[in-house]
Amino acid sequence: MSTEAVKLQGGKELRHLCDELPKRVRTKALRQGVSAAATPVVKQLKANTRRQSGLLKKAETKKIKTYKGGNTVIAVIGANRNIAGEYQGRARVPANYFHLINDGVAPHGNHPGFAGDHMLQHAYDSTKDQASTIMLDKLQTVLEAEAEKLANGG
């Protein structure tokens, strides 16, 4: 599975504002921005997912991870390990097979293999412009609100 990075290329004012704020505020703004940007990707992923039992679509979600230092925040999009169920009398955990459906399986032994759907990549490609805009808007909103709080002694 490929990993894609979206780097903030916002206006000089937004970057300057971000540099002037405390680390806690920067981290809060980045987390909210990344989370908001990942939402349309997850929605598109769910729309692209073929339905068999419905468990995979139900399990598809995002998780926001902040690395030490607070300047790097990522969204991990995939299947939630806590979602499990049953299909045709057999237990299923979508997190165990999400990567197989997405990436495919090479032929091995008596198994012919199959091409993956690449649904995660398609979801990202079709929403990346929208996600970038959402992230910039959210960052600006949060940073302006936090700057106002700091300016008012809060």
mmCIF file of the C-alpha atoms, coordinates in Angstrom:
data_MODEL
# 
_entry.id   MODEL 
# 
loop_
_atom_site.group_PDB 
_atom_site.id 
_atom_site.type_symbol 
_atom_site.label_atom_id 
_atom_site.label_alt_id 
_atom_site.label_comp_id 
_atom_site.label_asym_id 
_atom_site.label_entity_id 
_atom_site.label_seq_id 
_atom_site.pdbx_PDB_ins_code 
_atom_site.Cartn_x 
_atom_site.Cartn_y 
_atom_site.Cartn_z 
_atom_site.occupancy 
_atom_site.B_iso_or_equiv 
_atom_site.pdbx_formal_charge 
_atom_site.auth_seq_id 
_atom_site.auth_comp_id 
_atom_site.auth_asym_id 
_atom_site.auth_atom_id 
_atom_site.pdbx_PDB_model_num 
ATOM 1   C CA . MET A 1 1   ? 0.000   0.000   0.000  1.00 0.00 ? 1   MET A CA 1 
ATOM 2   C CA . SER A 1 2   ? 1.344   3.408   -0.869 1.00 0.00 ? 2   SER A CA 1 
ATOM 3   C CA . THR A 1 3   ? 1.641   6.230   1.593  1.00 0.00 ? 3   THR A CA 1 
ATOM 4   C CA . GLU A 1 4   ? 0.885   9.741   0.507  1.00 0.00 ? 4   GLU A CA 1 
ATOM 5   C CA . ALA A 1 5   ? 1.817   12.928  2.306  1.00 0.00 ? 5   ALA A CA 1 
ATOM 6   C CA . VAL A 1 6   ? 0.045   16.224  2.056  1.00 0.00 ? 6   VAL A CA 1 
ATOM 7   C CA . LYS A 1 7   ? 2.298   19.063  3.103  1.00 0.00 ? 7   LYS A CA 1 
ATOM 8   C CA . LEU A 1 8   ? 0.859   22.354  4.249  1.00 0.00 ? 8   LEU A CA 1 
ATOM 9   C CA . GLN A 1 9   ? 1.679   25.001  1.681  1.00 0.00 ? 9   GLN A CA 1 
ATOM 10  C CA . GLY A 1 10  ? -0.567  27.682  3.143  1.00 0.00 ? 10  GLY A CA 1 
ATOM 11  C CA . GLY A 1 11  ? -0.058  31.413  3.033  1.00 0.00 ? 11  GLY A CA 1 
ATOM 12  C CA . LYS A 1 12  ? 2.808   33.126  4.803  1.00 0.00 ? 12  LYS A CA 1 
ATOM 13  C CA . GLU A 1 13  ? 0.396   34.583  7.350  1.00 0.00 ? 13  GLU A CA 1 
ATOM 14  C CA . LEU A 1 14  ? -0.842  31.125  8.378  1.00 0.00 ? 14  LEU A CA 1 
ATOM 15  C CA . ARG A 1 15  ? 2.698   29.759  8.741  1.00 0.00 ? 15  ARG A CA 1 
ATOM 16  C CA . HIS A 1 16  ? 3.807   32.823  10.716 1.00 0.00 ? 16  HIS A CA 1 
ATOM 17  C CA . LEU A 1 17  ? 0.767   32.554  12.969 1.00 0.00 ? 17  LEU A CA 1 
ATOM 18  C CA . CYS A 1 18  ? 1.513   28.859  13.506 1.00 0.00 ? 18  CYS A CA 1 
ATOM 19  C CA . ASP A 1 19  ? 5.137   29.596  14.474 1.00 0.00 ? 19  ASP A CA 1 
ATOM 20  C CA . GLU A 1 20  ? 4.114   32.223  17.024 1.00 0.00 ? 20  GLU A CA 1 
ATOM 21  C CA . LEU A 1 21  ? 1.652   30.015  18.894 1.00 0.00 ? 21  LEU A CA 1 
ATOM 22  C CA . PRO A 1 22  ? 2.522   27.612  21.722 1.00 0.00 ? 22  PRO A CA 1 
ATOM 23  C CA . LYS A 1 23  ? 3.202   23.965  20.895 1.00 0.00 ? 23  LYS A CA 1 
ATOM 24  C CA . ARG A 1 24  ? -0.097  22.863  22.497 1.00 0.00 ? 24  ARG A CA 1 
ATOM 25  C CA . VAL A 1 25  ? -2.047  25.133  20.168 1.00 0.00 ? 25  VAL A CA 1 
ATOM 26  C CA . ARG A 1 26  ? -0.103  24.045  17.057 1.00 0.00 ? 26  ARG A CA 1 
ATOM 27  C CA . THR A 1 27  ? -0.698  20.397  17.913 1.00 0.00 ? 27  THR A CA 1 
ATOM 28  C CA . LYS A 1 28  ? -4.408  21.004  18.507 1.00 0.00 ? 28  LYS A CA 1 
ATOM 29  C CA . ALA A 1 29  ? -4.767  22.823  15.183 1.00 0.00 ? 29  ALA A CA 1 
ATOM 30  C CA . LEU A 1 30  ? -2.839  20.164  13.257 1.00 0.00 ? 30  LEU A CA 1 
ATOM 31  C CA . ARG A 1 31  ? -4.846  17.315  14.804 1.00 0.00 ? 31  ARG A CA 1 
ATOM 32  C CA . GLN A 1 32  ? -8.165  18.994  14.012 1.00 0.00 ? 32  GLN A CA 1 
ATOM 33  C CA . GLY A 1 33  ? -7.011  19.899  10.497 1.00 0.00 ? 33  GLY A CA 1 
ATOM 34  C CA . VAL A 1 34  ? -5.788  16.406  9.673  1.00 0.00 ? 34  VAL A CA 1 
ATOM 35  C CA . SER A 1 35  ? -8.913  14.829  11.148 1.00 0.00 ? 35  SER A CA 1 
ATOM 36  C CA . ALA A 1 36  ? -11.183 17.103  9.123  1.00 0.00 ? 36  ALA A CA 1 
ATOM 37  C CA . ALA A 1 37  ? -9.178  16.415  5.951  1.00 0.00 ? 37  ALA A CA 1 
ATOM 38  C CA . ALA A 1 38  ? -9.324  12.631  6.456  1.00 0.00 ? 38  ALA A CA 1 
ATOM 39  C CA . THR A 1 39  ? -13.119 12.602  6.776  1.00 0.00 ? 39  THR A CA 1 
ATOM 40  C CA . PRO A 1 40  ? -13.939 12.918  3.039  1.00 0.00 ? 40  PRO A CA 1 
ATOM 41  C CA . VAL A 1 41  ? -11.332 10.248  2.249  1.00 0.00 ? 41  VAL A CA 1 
ATOM 42  C CA . VAL A 1 42  ? -12.996 7.805   4.663  1.00 0.00 ? 42  VAL A CA 1 
ATOM 43  C CA . LYS A 1 43  ? -16.446 8.648   3.253  1.00 0.00 ? 43  LYS A CA 1 
ATOM 44  C CA . GLN A 1 44  ? -15.222 7.999   -0.288 1.00 0.00 ? 44  GLN A CA 1 
ATOM 45  C CA . LEU A 1 45  ? -13.511 4.780   0.840  1.00 0.00 ? 45  LEU A CA 1 
ATOM 46  C CA . LYS A 1 46  ? -16.798 3.540   2.288  1.00 0.00 ? 46  LYS A CA 1 
ATOM 47  C CA . ALA A 1 47  ? -18.576 4.485   -0.943 1.00 0.00 ? 47  ALA A CA 1 
ATOM 48  C CA . ASN A 1 48  ? -15.981 2.539   -3.007 1.00 0.00 ? 48  ASN A CA 1 
ATOM 49  C CA . THR A 1 49  ? -16.117 -0.589  -0.863 1.00 0.00 ? 49  THR A CA 1 
ATOM 50  C CA . ARG A 1 50  ? -18.004 -3.523  -2.350 1.00 0.00 ? 50  ARG A CA 1 
ATOM 51  C CA . ARG A 1 51  ? -20.500 -4.982  0.071  1.00 0.00 ? 51  ARG A CA 1 
ATOM 52  C CA . GLN A 1 52  ? -20.603 -8.630  0.964  1.00 0.00 ? 52  GLN A CA 1 
ATOM 53  C CA . SER A 1 53  ? -21.356 -8.812  4.663  1.00 0.00 ? 53  SER A CA 1 
ATOM 54  C CA . GLY A 1 54  ? -21.147 -5.076  5.419  1.00 0.00 ? 54  GLY A CA 1 
ATOM 55  C CA . LEU A 1 55  ? -18.460 -5.606  8.052  1.00 0.00 ? 55  LEU A CA 1 
ATOM 56  C CA . LEU A 1 56  ? -15.624 -4.129  6.000  1.00 0.00 ? 56  LEU A CA 1 
ATOM 57  C CA . LYS A 1 57  ? -17.536 -0.924  5.303  1.00 0.00 ? 57  LYS A CA 1 
ATOM 58  C CA . LYS A 1 58  ? -18.471 -0.688  8.974  1.00 0.00 ? 58  LYS A CA 1 
ATOM 59  C CA . ALA A 1 59  ? -14.837 -1.166  10.030 1.00 0.00 ? 59  ALA A CA 1 
ATOM 60  C CA . GLU A 1 60  ? -13.334 1.466   7.725  1.00 0.00 ? 60  GLU A CA 1 
ATOM 61  C CA . THR A 1 61  ? -12.278 4.453   9.799  1.00 0.00 ? 61  THR A CA 1 
ATOM 62  C CA . LYS A 1 62  ? -9.528  6.940   10.560 1.00 0.00 ? 62  LYS A CA 1 
ATOM 63  C CA . LYS A 1 63  ? -7.187  7.293   13.513 1.00 0.00 ? 63  LYS A CA 1 
ATOM 64  C CA . ILE A 1 64  ? -5.205  10.460  14.165 1.00 0.00 ? 64  ILE A CA 1 
ATOM 65  C CA . LYS A 1 65  ? -1.612  9.977   15.375 1.00 0.00 ? 65  LYS A CA 1 
ATOM 66  C CA . THR A 1 66  ? 0.616   12.731  16.727 1.00 0.00 ? 66  THR A CA 1 
ATOM 67  C CA . TYR A 1 67  ? 4.345   12.136  16.806 1.00 0.00 ? 67  TYR A CA 1 
ATOM 68  C CA . LYS A 1 68  ? 6.597   13.365  19.580 1.00 0.00 ? 68  LYS A CA 1 
ATOM 69  C CA . GLY A 1 69  ? 7.266   17.056  19.224 1.00 0.00 ? 69  GLY A CA 1 
ATOM 70  C CA . GLY A 1 70  ? 3.753   17.753  17.973 1.00 0.00 ? 70  GLY A CA 1 
ATOM 71  C CA . ASN A 1 71  ? 4.794   19.033  14.538 1.00 0.00 ? 71  ASN A CA 1 
ATOM 72  C CA . THR A 1 72  ? 3.928   15.814  12.710 1.00 0.00 ? 72  THR A CA 1 
ATOM 73  C CA . VAL A 1 73  ? 0.336   14.606  12.690 1.00 0.00 ? 73  VAL A CA 1 
ATOM 74  C CA . ILE A 1 74  ? -0.972  11.841  10.441 1.00 0.00 ? 74  ILE A CA 1 
ATOM 75  C CA . ALA A 1 75  ? -4.271  10.158  9.706  1.00 0.00 ? 75  ALA A CA 1 
ATOM 76  C CA . VAL A 1 76  ? -4.177  6.372   9.501  1.00 0.00 ? 76  VAL A CA 1 
ATOM 77  C CA . ILE A 1 77  ? -7.067  5.167   7.356  1.00 0.00 ? 77  ILE A CA 1 
ATOM 78  C CA . GLY A 1 78  ? -7.989  1.509   7.324  1.00 0.00 ? 78  GLY A CA 1 
ATOM 79  C CA . ALA A 1 79  ? -10.044 -1.110  9.129  1.00 0.00 ? 79  ALA A CA 1 
ATOM 80  C CA . ASN A 1 80  ? -10.676 -0.869  12.853 1.00 0.00 ? 80  ASN A CA 1 
ATOM 81  C CA . ARG A 1 81  ? -9.435  -3.995  14.604 1.00 0.00 ? 81  ARG A CA 1 
ATOM 82  C CA . ASN A 1 82  ? -12.278 -3.828  17.151 1.00 0.00 ? 82  ASN A CA 1 
ATOM 83  C CA . ILE A 1 83  ? -14.971 -4.453  14.531 1.00 0.00 ? 83  ILE A CA 1 
ATOM 84  C CA . ALA A 1 84  ? -15.747 -8.137  14.143 1.00 0.00 ? 84  ALA A CA 1 
ATOM 85  C CA . GLY A 1 85  ? -18.729 -10.176 13.132 1.00 0.00 ? 85  GLY A CA 1 
ATOM 86  C CA . GLU A 1 86  ? -19.965 -13.275 11.401 1.00 0.00 ? 86  GLU A CA 1 
ATOM 87  C CA . TYR A 1 87  ? -20.703 -14.042 7.771  1.00 0.00 ? 87  TYR A CA 1 
ATOM 88  C CA . GLN A 1 88  ? -22.188 -17.338 6.606  1.00 0.00 ? 88  GLN A CA 1 
ATOM 89  C CA . GLY A 1 89  ? -21.491 -18.886 10.003 1.00 0.00 ? 89  GLY A CA 1 
ATOM 90  C CA . ARG A 1 90  ? -17.793 -17.926 10.082 1.00 0.00 ? 90  ARG A CA 1 
ATOM 91  C CA . ALA A 1 91  ? -16.128 -15.295 12.253 1.00 0.00 ? 91  ALA A CA 1 
ATOM 92  C CA . ARG A 1 92  ? -14.740 -12.285 10.389 1.00 0.00 ? 92  ARG A CA 1 
ATOM 93  C CA . VAL A 1 93  ? -12.417 -9.482  11.428 1.00 0.00 ? 93  VAL A CA 1 
ATOM 94  C CA . PRO A 1 94  ? -12.166 -6.993  8.550  1.00 0.00 ? 94  PRO A CA 1 
ATOM 95  C CA . ALA A 1 95  ? -8.801  -5.673  9.768  1.00 0.00 ? 95  ALA A CA 1 
ATOM 96  C CA . ASN A 1 96  ? -7.362  -9.121  8.971  1.00 0.00 ? 96  ASN A CA 1 
ATOM 97  C CA . TYR A 1 97  ? -8.286  -8.959  5.284  1.00 0.00 ? 97  TYR A CA 1 
ATOM 98  C CA . PHE A 1 98  ? -8.581  -5.247  4.431  1.00 0.00 ? 98  PHE A CA 1 
ATOM 99  C CA . HIS A 1 99  ? -5.046  -5.205  2.979  1.00 0.00 ? 99  HIS A CA 1 
ATOM 100 C CA . LEU A 1 100 ? -5.779  -8.265  0.831  1.00 0.00 ? 100 LEU A CA 1 
ATOM 101 C CA . ILE A 1 101 ? -8.834  -6.686  -0.771 1.00 0.00 ? 101 ILE A CA 1 
ATOM 102 C CA . ASN A 1 102 ? -7.049  -3.373  -1.224 1.00 0.00 ? 102 ASN A CA 1 
ATOM 103 C CA . ASP A 1 103 ? -3.663  -4.633  -2.481 1.00 0.00 ? 103 ASP A CA 1 
ATOM 104 C CA . GLY A 1 104 ? -4.528  -8.032  -3.959 1.00 0.00 ? 104 GLY A CA 1 
ATOM 105 C CA . VAL A 1 105 ? -2.822  -11.405 -3.588 1.00 0.00 ? 105 VAL A CA 1 
ATOM 106 C CA . ALA A 1 106 ? -0.039  -12.856 -5.733 1.00 0.00 ? 106 ALA A CA 1 
ATOM 107 C CA . PRO A 1 107 ? -0.567  -16.369 -7.108 1.00 0.00 ? 107 PRO A CA 1 
ATOM 108 C CA . HIS A 1 108 ? 0.805   -19.005 -4.746 1.00 0.00 ? 108 HIS A CA 1 
ATOM 109 C CA . GLY A 1 109 ? 0.430   -22.765 -4.443 1.00 0.00 ? 109 GLY A CA 1 
ATOM 110 C CA . ASN A 1 110 ? -2.936  -23.726 -5.920 1.00 0.00 ? 110 ASN A CA 1 
ATOM 111 C CA . HIS A 1 111 ? -4.335  -20.233 -5.393 1.00 0.00 ? 111 HIS A CA 1 
ATOM 112 C CA . PRO A 1 112 ? -4.658  -18.172 -8.593 1.00 0.00 ? 112 PRO A CA 1 
ATOM 113 C CA . GLY A 1 113 ? -4.317  -14.854 -6.752 1.00 0.00 ? 113 GLY A CA 1 
ATOM 114 C CA . PHE A 1 114 ? -6.331  -11.734 -7.580 1.00 0.00 ? 114 PHE A CA 1 
ATOM 115 C CA . ALA A 1 115 ? -5.800  -8.067  -8.284 1.00 0.00 ? 115 ALA A CA 1 
ATOM 116 C CA . GLY A 1 116 ? -6.606  -5.645  -5.511 1.00 0.00 ? 116 GLY A CA 1 
ATOM 117 C CA . ASP A 1 117 ? -9.310  -2.999  -5.697 1.00 0.00 ? 117 ASP A CA 1 
ATOM 118 C CA . HIS A 1 118 ? -6.920  -0.218  -4.621 1.00 0.00 ? 118 HIS A CA 1 
ATOM 119 C CA . MET A 1 119 ? -9.970  1.388   -3.048 1.00 0.00 ? 119 MET A CA 1 
ATOM 120 C CA . LEU A 1 120 ? -7.904  3.378   -0.548 1.00 0.00 ? 120 LEU A CA 1 
ATOM 121 C CA . GLN A 1 121 ? -5.766  4.934   -3.292 1.00 0.00 ? 121 GLN A CA 1 
ATOM 122 C CA . HIS A 1 122 ? -8.866  5.709   -5.381 1.00 0.00 ? 122 HIS A CA 1 
ATOM 123 C CA . ALA A 1 123 ? -10.535 7.354   -2.368 1.00 0.00 ? 123 ALA A CA 1 
ATOM 124 C CA . TYR A 1 124 ? -7.446  9.476   -1.721 1.00 0.00 ? 124 TYR A CA 1 
ATOM 125 C CA . ASP A 1 125 ? -6.995  10.447  -5.372 1.00 0.00 ? 125 ASP A CA 1 
ATOM 126 C CA . SER A 1 126 ? -10.619 11.514  -5.777 1.00 0.00 ? 126 SER A CA 1 
ATOM 127 C CA . THR A 1 127 ? -10.692 13.622  -2.581 1.00 0.00 ? 127 THR A CA 1 
ATOM 128 C CA . LYS A 1 128 ? -7.162  15.003  -2.132 1.00 0.00 ? 128 LYS A CA 1 
ATOM 129 C CA . ASP A 1 129 ? -7.979  18.501  -3.424 1.00 0.00 ? 129 ASP A CA 1 
ATOM 130 C CA . GLN A 1 130 ? -11.084 18.679  -1.258 1.00 0.00 ? 130 GLN A CA 1 
ATOM 131 C CA . ALA A 1 131 ? -9.142  17.324  1.735  1.00 0.00 ? 131 ALA A CA 1 
ATOM 132 C CA . SER A 1 132 ? -6.378  19.912  1.314  1.00 0.00 ? 132 SER A CA 1 
ATOM 133 C CA . THR A 1 133 ? -8.896  22.745  1.192  1.00 0.00 ? 133 THR A CA 1 
ATOM 134 C CA . ILE A 1 134 ? -10.715 21.416  4.247  1.00 0.00 ? 134 ILE A CA 1 
ATOM 135 C CA . MET A 1 135 ? -7.451  21.087  6.158  1.00 0.00 ? 135 MET A CA 1 
ATOM 136 C CA . LEU A 1 136 ? -6.332  24.639  5.364  1.00 0.00 ? 136 LEU A CA 1 
ATOM 137 C CA . ASP A 1 137 ? -9.734  26.048  6.304  1.00 0.00 ? 137 ASP A CA 1 
ATOM 138 C CA . LYS A 1 138 ? -9.789  24.118  9.584  1.00 0.00 ? 138 LYS A CA 1 
ATOM 139 C CA . LEU A 1 139 ? -6.210  25.118  10.433 1.00 0.00 ? 139 LEU A CA 1 
ATOM 140 C CA . GLN A 1 140 ? -6.966  28.752  9.807  1.00 0.00 ? 140 GLN A CA 1 
ATOM 141 C CA . THR A 1 141 ? -10.167 28.639  11.866 1.00 0.00 ? 141 THR A CA 1 
ATOM 142 C CA . VAL A 1 142 ? -8.540  26.899  14.836 1.00 0.00 ? 142 VAL A CA 1 
ATOM 143 C CA . LEU A 1 143 ? -5.380  29.003  14.772 1.00 0.00 ? 143 LEU A CA 1 
ATOM 144 C CA . GLU A 1 144 ? -7.325  32.254  14.577 1.00 0.00 ? 144 GLU A CA 1 
ATOM 145 C CA . ALA A 1 145 ? -9.590  31.190  17.453 1.00 0.00 ? 145 ALA A CA 1 
ATOM 146 C CA . GLU A 1 146 ? -6.614  30.168  19.598 1.00 0.00 ? 146 GLU A CA 1 
ATOM 147 C CA . ALA A 1 147 ? -4.706  33.368  18.756 1.00 0.00 ? 147 ALA A CA 1 
ATOM 148 C CA . GLU A 1 148 ? -7.763  35.370  19.800 1.00 0.00 ? 148 GLU A CA 1 
ATOM 149 C CA . LYS A 1 149 ? -7.920  33.455  23.098 1.00 0.00 ? 149 LYS A CA 1 
ATOM 150 C CA . LEU A 1 150 ? -4.235  34.135  23.745 1.00 0.00 ? 150 LEU A CA 1 
ATOM 151 C CA . ALA A 1 151 ? -4.618  37.806  22.842 1.00 0.00 ? 151 ALA A CA 1 
ATOM 152 C CA . ASN A 1 152 ? -7.477  38.120  25.338 1.00 0.00 ? 152 ASN A CA 1 
ATOM 153 C CA . GLY A 1 153 ? -5.388  36.556  28.107 1.00 0.00 ? 153 GLY A CA 1 
ATOM 154 C CA . GLY A 1 154 ? -6.998  33.082  27.865 1.00 0.00 ? 154 GLY A CA 1 
# 
